[in-house]
Amino acid sequence: MLVPELPPVAETLPGFEMLSWLGLVAPLGTPKEIVALINSAVVKVLKTPEVRDRLLGMGAEAVGNTPEEFGAFLRSETAKWGKVLRDADIRPSQ
């Protein structure tokens, strides 16, 4: 927590959630061996104390999950935010 003396927003606004995330994606059809190699290298770097501490200092947490877990997360986010956009009738501007 960056400012421990302040309560989390969710304690003031029940249900509040705000996440930002970064991830790596590859073109459809990229061989699984290549995806696994890149994933392994990235996870290794994310686990180093220097990178982990730097990210924590910026208020970020390195997850470093598997390609399958990240794919499931992307599908979940797409479904959640797609529903928000549909419910609010928000459409891309032309």
Secondary structure, 3 states (H helix, E strand, C coil): CCCCCCCCHHHHCCCCCCCCCCCCCCCCCCCHHHHHHHHHHHHHHHCCHHHHHHHHHCCCCCCCCCHHHHHHHHHHHHHHHHHHHHHCCCCCCC
